Amino acid sequence: MKLLLISNSTNAGEEYLRYPMPEIGRFLQGVSEIVFVPYAAVTFSYAEYEKKVQARFSELGIRVRSVHRAKDPARMVREAEALCV
């Protein structure tokens, strides 16, 4: 499993995840789906955060599945190709 860990998703004046997208693309080359942990969202819903992440990862052809929708989140994480927190 690959772990994609980014502590700063937006630089001042830039779109969400714009600055790390080239590196994310290289790191996740060959990955078709990531499992997303949306629990850092505090001013908007998990669903809104998932939508925002999916919009950006769609540029790389990667599907996003959020643990907040899973019946068994631990299993989802264990079986993930890549995990984005």
Biopython code that builds the backbone (N, CA, C, O; Angstrom):
import numpy as np
from Bio.PDB.StructureBuilder import StructureBuilder

atoms = [
    (1, "MET", "N", (0.848, -1.175, 0.000)),
    (1, "MET", "CA", (0.000, 0.000, 0.000)),
    (1, "MET", "C", (0.890, 1.233, 0.000)),
    (1, "MET", "O", (1.911, 1.279, 0.687)),
    (2, "LYS", "N", (0.491, 2.229, -0.778)),
    (2, "LYS", "CA", (1.179, 3.512, -0.771)),
    (2, "LYS", "C", (0.417, 4.462, 0.136)),
    (2, "LYS", "O", (-0.814, 4.438, 0.170)),
    (3, "LEU", "N", (1.134, 5.293, 0.866)),
    (3, "LEU", "CA", (0.517, 6.297, 1.721)),
    (3, "LEU", "C", (0.824, 7.675, 1.165)),
    (3, "LEU", "O", (1.989, 8.051, 1.035)),
    (4, "LEU", "N", (-0.211, 8.423, 0.840)),
    (4, "LEU", "CA", (-0.054, 9.790, 0.377)),
    (4, "LEU", "C", (-0.404, 10.701, 1.537)),
    (4, "LEU", "O", (-1.573, 10.818, 1.904)),
    (5, "LEU", "N", (0.596, 11.346, 2.118)),
    (5, "LEU", "CA", (0.403, 12.173, 3.303)),
    (5, "LEU", "C", (0.828, 13.599, 2.978)),
    (5, "LEU", "O", (2.007, 13.862, 2.741)),
    (6, "ILE", "N", (-0.121, 14.507, 2.967)),
    (6, "ILE", "CA", (0.146, 15.904, 2.657)),
    (6, "ILE", "C", (-0.390, 16.741, 3.808)),
    (6, "ILE", "O", (-1.558, 16.618, 4.176)),
    (7, "SER", "N", (0.450, 17.584, 4.373)),
    (7, "SER", "CA", (-0.014, 18.369, 5.515)),
    (7, "SER", "C", (-0.518, 19.748, 5.120)),
    (7, "SER", "O", (-1.183, 20.405, 5.922)),
    (8, "ASN", "N", (-0.228, 20.199, 3.929)),
    (8, "ASN", "CA", (-0.668, 21.508, 3.463)),
    (8, "ASN", "C", (-1.274, 21.334, 2.079)),
    (8, "ASN", "O", (-0.551, 21.172, 1.095)),
    (9, "SER", "N", (-2.578, 21.365, 2.002)),
    (9, "SER", "CA", (-3.249, 21.092, 0.727)),
    (9, "SER", "C", (-3.372, 22.309, -0.171)),
    (9, "SER", "O", (-3.664, 22.173, -1.359)),
    (10, "THR", "N", (-3.155, 23.498, 0.377)),
    (10, "THR", "CA", (-3.335, 24.711, -0.419)),
    (10, "THR", "C", (-2.316, 25.766, -0.006)),
    (10, "THR", "O", (-2.189, 26.097, 1.173)),
    (11, "ASN", "N", (-1.596, 26.286, -0.985)),
    (11, "ASN", "CA", (-0.735, 27.442, -0.743)),
    (11, "ASN", "C", (-1.561, 28.699, -0.988)),
    (11, "ASN", "O", (-2.512, 28.679, -1.768)),
    (12, "ALA", "N", (-1.210, 29.756, -0.345)),
    (12, "ALA", "CA", (-1.957, 31.016, -0.481)),
    (12, "ALA", "C", (-2.108, 31.405, -1.953)),
    (12, "ALA", "O", (-1.130, 31.476, -2.698)),
    (13, "GLY", "N", (-3.348, 31.654, -2.346)),
    (13, "GLY", "CA", (-3.635, 32.093, -3.708)),
    (13, "GLY", "C", (-3.702, 30.999, -4.746)),
    (13, "GLY", "O", (-3.918, 31.290, -5.923)),
    (14, "GLU", "N", (-3.523, 29.747, -4.353)),
    (14, "GLU", "CA", (-3.569, 28.629, -5.299)),
    (14, "GLU", "C", (-4.813, 27.791, -5.090)),
    (14, "GLU", "O", (-5.424, 27.820, -4.021)),
    (15, "GLU", "N", (-5.183, 27.046, -6.116)),
    (15, "GLU", "CA", (-6.284, 26.092, -6.018)),
    (15, "GLU", "C", (-5.882, 24.928, -5.117)),
    (15, "GLU", "O", (-4.699, 24.653, -4.914)),
    (16, "TYR", "N", (-6.888, 24.264, -4.590)),
    (16, "TYR", "CA", (-6.698, 23.086, -3.740)),
    (16, "TYR", "C", (-5.803, 22.058, -4.434)),
    (16, "TYR", "O", (-6.067, 21.675, -5.574)),
    (17, "LEU", "N", (-4.771, 21.622, -3.768)),
    (17, "LEU", "CA", (-3.806, 20.605, -4.211)),
    (17, "LEU", "C", (-3.093, 20.941, -5.523)),
    (17, "LEU", "O", (-2.548, 20.044, -6.166)),
    (18, "ARG", "N", (-3.085, 22.202, -5.930)),
    (18, "ARG", "CA", (-2.441, 22.542, -7.207)),
    (18, "ARG", "C", (-0.937, 22.308, -7.155)),
    (18, "ARG", "O", (-0.374, 21.704, -8.068)),
    (19, "TYR", "N", (-0.276, 22.778, -6.094)),
    (19, "TYR", "CA", (1.192, 22.692, -6.073)),
    (19, "TYR", "C", (1.724, 21.257, -6.013)),
    (19, "TYR", "O", (2.760, 20.991, -6.621)),
    (20, "PRO", "N", (1.069, 20.308, -5.308)),
    (20, "PRO", "CA", (1.669, 18.976, -5.248)),
    (20, "PRO", "C", (1.194, 18.013, -6.343)),
    (20, "PRO", "O", (1.633, 16.864, -6.371)),
    (21, "MET", "N", (0.306, 18.456, -7.244)),
    (21, "MET", "CA", (-0.257, 17.520, -8.225)),
    (21, "MET", "C", (0.781, 16.810, -9.086)),
    (21, "MET", "O", (0.634, 15.610, -9.315)),
    (22, "PRO", "N", (1.819, 17.478, -9.575)),
    (22, "PRO", "CA", (2.814, 16.724, -10.359)),
    (22, "PRO", "C", (3.454, 15.590, -9.548)),
    (22, "PRO", "O", (3.626, 14.479, -10.050)),
    (23, "GLU", "N", (3.799, 15.878, -8.310)),
    (23, "GLU", "CA", (4.413, 14.834, -7.468)),
    (23, "GLU", "C", (3.401, 13.746, -7.118)),
    (23, "GLU", "O", (3.745, 12.564, -7.102)),
    (24, "ILE", "N", (2.169, 14.128, -6.840)),
    (24, "ILE", "CA", (1.123, 13.145, -6.560)),
    (24, "ILE", "C", (0.953, 12.221, -7.757)),
    (24, "ILE", "O", (0.855, 11.005, -7.596)),
    (25, "GLY", "N", (0.918, 12.792, -8.955)),
    (25, "GLY", "CA", (0.787, 11.986, -10.172)),
    (25, "GLY", "C", (1.912, 10.985, -10.330)),
    (25, "GLY", "O", (1.680, 9.831, -10.692)),
    (26, "ARG", "N", (3.136, 11.426, -10.059)),
    (26, "ARG", "CA", (4.279, 10.500, -10.143)),
    (26, "ARG", "C", (4.183, 9.413, -9.076)),
    (26, "ARG", "O", (4.396, 8.233, -9.355)),
    (27, "PHE", "N", (3.864, 9.822, -7.863)),
    (27, "PHE", "CA", (3.798, 8.891, -6.743)),
    (27, "PHE", "C", (2.718, 7.835, -6.944)),
    (27, "PHE", "O", (2.911, 6.669, -6.599)),
    (28, "LEU", "N", (1.582, 8.246, -7.501)),
    (28, "LEU", "CA", (0.447, 7.329, -7.657)),
    (28, "LEU", "C", (0.343, 6.722, -9.056)),
    (28, "LEU", "O", (-0.699, 6.176, -9.419)),
    (29, "GLN", "N", (1.396, 6.814, -9.826)),
    (29, "GLN", "CA", (1.374, 6.237, -11.169)),
    (29, "GLN", "C", (0.993, 4.760, -11.091)),
    (29, "GLN", "O", (1.598, 3.993, -10.341)),
    (30, "GLY", "N", (-0.009, 4.372, -11.869)),
    (30, "GLY", "CA", (-0.470, 2.989, -11.879)),
    (30, "GLY", "C", (-1.577, 2.700, -10.884)),
    (30, "GLY", "O", (-2.158, 1.615, -10.917)),
    (31, "VAL", "N", (-1.886, 3.641, -9.999)),
    (31, "VAL", "CA", (-2.960, 3.473, -9.021)),
    (31, "VAL", "C", (-4.258, 3.953, -9.643)),
    (31, "VAL", "O", (-4.312, 5.047, -10.205)),
    (32, "SER", "N", (-5.304, 3.145, -9.548)),
    (32, "SER", "CA", (-6.589, 3.517, -10.144)),
    (32, "SER", "C", (-7.594, 4.026, -9.123)),
    (32, "SER", "O", (-8.591, 4.651, -9.483)),
    (33, "GLU", "N", (-7.329, 3.756, -7.845)),
    (33, "GLU", "CA", (-8.287, 4.142, -6.806)),
    (33, "GLU", "C", (-7.551, 4.408, -5.499)),
    (33, "GLU", "O", (-6.634, 3.676, -5.127)),
    (34, "ILE", "N", (-7.968, 5.471, -4.808)),
    (34, "ILE", "CA", (-7.429, 5.737, -3.482)),
    (34, "ILE", "C", (-8.563, 5.688, -2.469)),
    (34, "ILE", "O", (-9.727, 5.935, -2.786)),
    (35, "VAL", "N", (-8.189, 5.367, -1.262)),
    (35, "VAL", "CA", (-9.113, 5.462, -0.132)),
    (35, "VAL", "C", (-8.766, 6.764, 0.580)),
    (35, "VAL", "O", (-7.608, 7.022, 0.908)),
    (36, "PHE", "N", (-9.791, 7.576, 0.810)),
    (36, "PHE", "CA", (-9.626, 8.900, 1.385)),
    (36, "PHE", "C", (-10.201, 8.936, 2.798)),
    (36, "PHE", "O", (-11.301, 8.442, 3.044)),
    (37, "VAL", "N", (-9.446, 9.525, 3.721)),
    (37, "VAL", "CA", (-9.881, 9.712, 5.109)),
    (37, "VAL", "C", (-10.197, 11.202, 5.278)),
    (37, "VAL", "O", (-9.280, 12.019, 5.350)),
    (38, "PRO", "N", (-11.489, 11.565, 5.344)),
    (38, "PRO", "CA", (-11.883, 12.975, 5.302)),
    (38, "PRO", "C", (-12.007, 13.668, 6.653)),
    (38, "PRO", "O", (-12.548, 14.772, 6.723)),
    (39, "TYR", "N", (-11.525, 13.058, 7.715)),
    (39, "TYR", "CA", (-11.844, 13.539, 9.053)),
    (39, "TYR", "C", (-11.174, 14.852, 9.442)),
    (39, "TYR", "O", (-11.425, 15.360, 10.536)),
    (40, "ALA", "N", (-10.331, 15.416, 8.584)),
    (40, "ALA", "CA", (-9.760, 16.736, 8.851)),
    (40, "ALA", "C", (-10.752, 17.852, 8.521)),
    (40, "ALA", "O", (-10.526, 19.005, 8.886)),
    (41, "ALA", "N", (-11.841, 17.523, 7.840)),
    (41, "ALA", "CA", (-12.856, 18.531, 7.495)),
    (41, "ALA", "C", (-13.537, 19.007, 8.770)),
    (41, "ALA", "O", (-14.125, 18.215, 9.506)),
    (42, "VAL", "N", (-13.451, 20.306, 9.021)),
    (42, "VAL", "CA", (-14.101, 20.847, 10.219)),
    (42, "VAL", "C", (-15.087, 21.963, 9.893)),
    (42, "VAL", "O", (-15.970, 22.263, 10.697)),
    (43, "THR", "N", (-14.948, 22.576, 8.731)),
    (43, "THR", "CA", (-15.853, 23.666, 8.364)),
    (43, "THR", "C", (-16.808, 23.285, 7.239)),
    (43, "THR", "O", (-17.591, 24.113, 6.772)),
    (44, "PHE", "N", (-16.738, 22.016, 6.804)),
    (44, "PHE", "CA", (-17.626, 21.515, 5.757)),
    (44, "PHE", "C", (-17.799, 20.020, 5.963)),
    (44, "PHE", "O", (-17.080, 19.406, 6.751)),
    (45, "SER", "N", (-18.752, 19.441, 5.255)),
    (45, "SER", "CA", (-19.085, 18.031, 5.467)),
    (45, "SER", "C", (-18.036, 17.099, 4.852)),
    (45, "SER", "O", (-17.249, 17.495, 3.993)),
    (46, "TYR", "N", (-18.055, 15.866, 5.315)),
    (46, "TYR", "CA", (-17.179, 14.843, 4.729)),
    (46, "TYR", "C", (-17.497, 14.649, 3.252)),
    (46, "TYR", "O", (-16.591, 14.452, 2.442)),
    (47, "ALA", "N", (-18.769, 14.703, 2.899)),
    (47, "ALA", "CA", (-19.184, 14.536, 1.506)),
    (47, "ALA", "C", (-18.635, 15.669, 0.632)),
    (47, "ALA", "O", (-18.200, 15.430, -0.495)),
    (48, "GLU", "N", (-18.656, 16.890, 1.148)),
    (48, "GLU", "CA", (-18.105, 18.023, 0.395)),
    (48, "GLU", "C", (-16.599, 17.859, 0.199)),
    (48, "GLU", "O", (-16.069, 18.144, -0.875)),
    (49, "TYR", "N", (-15.927, 17.404, 1.232)),
    (49, "TYR", "CA", (-14.482, 17.186, 1.156)),
    (49, "TYR", "C", (-14.168, 16.082, 0.146)),
    (49, "TYR", "O", (-13.248, 16.215, -0.661)),
    (50, "GLU", "N", (-14.921, 15.018, 0.195)),
    (50, "GLU", "CA", (-14.747, 13.919, -0.755)),
    (50, "GLU", "C", (-14.912, 14.430, -2.185)),
    (50, "GLU", "O", (-14.121, 14.083, -3.062)),
    (51, "LYS", "N", (-15.920, 15.239, -2.421)),
    (51, "LYS", "CA", (-16.182, 15.782, -3.761)),
    (51, "LYS", "C", (-15.004, 16.645, -4.234)),
    (51, "LYS", "O", (-14.595, 16.570, -5.392)),
    (52, "LYS", "N", (-14.479, 17.447, -3.341)),
    (52, "LYS", "CA", (-13.336, 18.308, -3.663)),
    (52, "LYS", "C", (-12.104, 17.479, -4.026)),
    (52, "LYS", "O", (-11.407, 17.783, -4.995)),
    (53, "VAL", "N", (-11.843, 16.445, -3.255)),
    (53, "VAL", "CA", (-10.705, 15.563, -3.512)),
    (53, "VAL", "C", (-10.911, 14.796, -4.817)),
    (53, "VAL", "O", (-9.981, 14.663, -5.613)),
    (54, "GLN", "N", (-12.125, 14.292, -5.040)),
    (54, "GLN", "CA", (-12.411, 13.547, -6.267)),
    (54, "GLN", "C", (-12.220, 14.418, -7.499)),
    (54, "GLN", "O", (-11.699, 13.955, -8.513)),
    (55, "ALA", "N", (-12.637, 15.674, -7.418)),
    (55, "ALA", "CA", (-12.464, 16.578, -8.561)),
    (55, "ALA", "C", (-10.990, 16.702, -8.940)),
    (55, "ALA", "O", (-10.646, 16.678, -10.122)),
    (56, "ARG", "N", (-10.136, 16.833, -7.956)),
    (56, "ARG", "CA", (-8.706, 16.982, -8.235)),
    (56, "ARG", "C", (-8.096, 15.670, -8.713)),
    (56, "ARG", "O", (-7.336, 15.665, -9.681)),
    (57, "PHE", "N", (-8.413, 14.554, -8.050)),
    (57, "PHE", "CA", (-7.819, 13.273, -8.431)),
    (57, "PHE", "C", (-8.357, 12.750, -9.758)),
    (57, "PHE", "O", (-7.718, 11.917, -10.401)),
    (58, "SER", "N", (-9.513, 13.227, -10.167)),
    (58, "SER", "CA", (-10.043, 12.857, -11.486)),
    (58, "SER", "C", (-9.101, 13.303, -12.599)),
    (58, "SER", "O", (-9.029, 12.670, -13.652)),
    (59, "GLU", "N", (-8.383, 14.393, -12.358)),
    (59, "GLU", "CA", (-7.398, 14.870, -13.337)),
    (59, "GLU", "C", (-6.326, 13.818, -13.603)),
    (59, "GLU", "O", (-5.708, 13.808, -14.667)),
    (60, "LEU", "N", (-6.112, 12.941, -12.641)),
    (60, "LEU", "CA", (-5.118, 11.871, -12.775)),
    (60, "LEU", "C", (-5.757, 10.541, -13.160)),
    (60, "LEU", "O", (-5.066, 9.531, -13.290)),
    (61, "GLY", "N", (-7.084, 10.540, -13.343)),
    (61, "GLY", "CA", (-7.779, 9.297, -13.665)),
    (61, "GLY", "C", (-7.922, 8.365, -12.474)),
    (61, "GLY", "O", (-8.036, 7.151, -12.643)),
    (62, "ILE", "N", (-7.918, 8.927, -11.268)),
    (62, "ILE", "CA", (-7.975, 8.130, -10.044)),
    (62, "ILE", "C", (-9.334, 8.322, -9.371)),
    (62, "ILE", "O", (-9.784, 9.449, -9.169)),
    (63, "ARG", "N", (-9.967, 7.224, -9.033)),
    (63, "ARG", "CA", (-11.237, 7.242, -8.312)),
    (63, "ARG", "C", (-10.955, 7.389, -6.816)),
    (63, "ARG", "O", (-9.981, 6.844, -6.299)),
    (64, "VAL", "N", (-11.824, 8.133, -6.134)),
    (64, "VAL", "CA", (-11.699, 8.337, -4.687)),
    (64, "VAL", "C", (-12.847, 7.626, -3.987)),
    (64, "VAL", "O", (-14.008, 7.793, -4.359)),
    (65, "ARG", "N", (-12.517, 6.828, -2.965)),
    (65, "ARG", "CA", (-13.525, 6.198, -2.101)),
    (65, "ARG", "C", (-13.249, 6.670, -0.682)),
    (65, "ARG", "O", (-12.138, 6.523, -0.173)),
    (66, "SER", "N", (-14.259, 7.232, -0.057)),
    (66, "SER", "CA", (-14.084, 7.794, 1.278)),
    (66, "SER", "C", (-14.509, 6.813, 2.363)),
    (66, "SER", "O", (-15.532, 6.139, 2.241)),
    (67, "VAL", "N", (-13.715, 6.742, 3.419)),
    (67, "VAL", "CA", (-14.018, 5.819, 4.512)),
    (67, "VAL", "C", (-15.299, 6.189, 5.246)),
    (67, "VAL", "O", (-15.901, 5.339, 5.902)),
    (68, "HIS", "N", (-15.723, 7.441, 5.146)),
    (68, "HIS", "CA", (-16.944, 7.832, 5.863)),
    (68, "HIS", "C", (-18.184, 7.166, 5.277)),
    (68, "HIS", "O", (-19.236, 7.169, 5.917)),
    (69, "ARG", "N", (-18.089, 6.604, 4.096)),
    (69, "ARG", "CA", (-19.221, 5.916, 3.458)),
    (69, "ARG", "C", (-19.163, 4.390, 3.633)),
    (69, "ARG", "O", (-20.109, 3.690, 3.274)),
    (70, "ALA", "N", (-18.086, 3.890, 4.168)),
    (70, "ALA", "CA", (-17.862, 2.440, 4.235)),
    (70, "ALA", "C", (-18.581, 1.799, 5.417)),
    (70, "ALA", "O", (-18.660, 2.375, 6.503)),
    (71, "LYS", "N", (-19.098, 0.603, 5.186)),
    (71, "LYS", "CA", (-19.666, -0.190, 6.282)),
    (71, "LYS", "C", (-18.551, -0.748, 7.159)),
    (71, "LYS", "O", (-18.730, -0.941, 8.361)),
    (72, "ASP", "N", (-17.408, -1.000, 6.549)),
    (72, "ASP", "CA", (-16.254, -1.521, 7.273)),
    (72, "ASP", "C", (-15.022, -0.692, 6.888)),
    (72, "ASP", "O", (-14.222, -1.126, 6.059)),
    (73, "PRO", "N", (-14.865, 0.495, 7.482)),
    (73, "PRO", "CA", (-13.743, 1.368, 7.118)),
    (73, "PRO", "C", (-12.369, 0.733, 7.322)),
    (73, "PRO", "O", (-11.459, 0.964, 6.525)),
    (74, "ALA", "N", (-12.211, -0.055, 8.368)),
    (74, "ALA", "CA", (-10.908, -0.692, 8.612)),
    (74, "ALA", "C", (-10.546, -1.634, 7.473)),
    (74, "ALA", "O", (-9.397, -1.669, 7.031)),
    (75, "ARG", "N", (-11.502, -2.380, 7.009)),
    (75, "ARG", "CA", (-11.247, -3.284, 5.887)),
    (75, "ARG", "C", (-10.918, -2.492, 4.627)),
    (75, "ARG", "O", (-10.014, -2.858, 3.876)),
    (76, "MET", "N", (-11.654, -1.404, 4.397)),
    (76, "MET", "CA", (-11.392, -0.557, 3.234)),
    (76, "MET", "C", (-9.942, -0.072, 3.251)),
    (76, "MET", "O", (-9.262, -0.098, 2.225)),
    (77, "VAL", "N", (-9.482, 0.362, 4.401)),
    (77, "VAL", "CA", (-8.119, 0.832, 4.537)),
    (77, "VAL", "C", (-7.116, -0.291, 4.300)),
    (77, "VAL", "O", (-6.132, -0.107, 3.583)),
    (78, "ARG", "N", (-7.362, -1.443, 4.897)),
    (78, "ARG", "CA", (-6.452, -2.590, 4.727)),
    (78, "ARG", "C", (-6.309, -3.007, 3.265)),
    (78, "ARG", "O", (-5.234, -3.434, 2.844)),
    (79, "GLU", "N", (-7.377, -2.886, 2.499)),
    (79, "GLU", "CA", (-7.387, -3.370, 1.119)),
    (79, "GLU", "C", (-7.060, -2.286, 0.088)),
    (79, "GLU", "O", (-7.082, -2.555, -1.113)),
    (80, "ALA", "N", (-6.760, -1.081, 0.535)),
    (80, "ALA", "CA", (-6.537, 0.046, -0.365)),
    (80, "ALA", "C", (-5.268, -0.105, -1.181)),
    (80, "ALA", "O", (-4.259, -0.624, -0.702)),
    (81, "GLU", "N", (-5.333, 0.358, -2.424)),
    (81, "GLU", "CA", (-4.115, 0.501, -3.246)),
    (81, "GLU", "C", (-3.254, 1.626, -2.681)),
    (81, "GLU", "O", (-2.031, 1.522, -2.591)),
    (82, "ALA", "N", (-3.935, 2.702, -2.304)),
    (82, "ALA", "CA", (-3.265, 3.875, -1.743)),
    (82, "ALA", "C", (-4.226, 4.558, -0.776)),
    (82, "ALA", "O", (-5.446, 4.482, -0.925)),
    (83, "LEU", "N", (-3.655, 5.215, 0.201)),
    (83, "LEU", "CA", (-4.448, 5.871, 1.242)),
    (83, "LEU", "C", (-4.084, 7.345, 1.262)),
    (83, "LEU", "O", (-2.906, 7.702, 1.294)),
    (84, "CYS", "N", (-5.098, 8.199, 1.244)),
    (84, "CYS", "CA", (-4.895, 9.653, 1.289)),
    (84, "CYS", "C", (-5.564, 10.194, 2.546)),
    (84, "CYS", "O", (-6.768, 10.040, 2.748)),
    (85, "VAL", "N", (-4.747, 10.837, 3.392)),
    (85, "VAL", "CA", (-5.247, 11.395, 4.640)),
    (85, "VAL", "C", (-5.066, 12.912, 4.580)),
    (85, "VAL", "O", (-5.417, 13.613, 5.529)),
]
sb = StructureBuilder()
sb.init_structure("model")
sb.init_model(0)
sb.init_chain("A")
sb.init_seg("    ")
for serial, (resi, resn, name, xyz) in enumerate(atoms, 1):
    if name == "N":
        sb.init_residue(resn, " ", resi, " ")
    sb.init_atom(name, np.array(xyz, "f"), 0.0, 1.0, " ", f" {name:<3s}", serial, name[0])
structure = sb.get_structure()
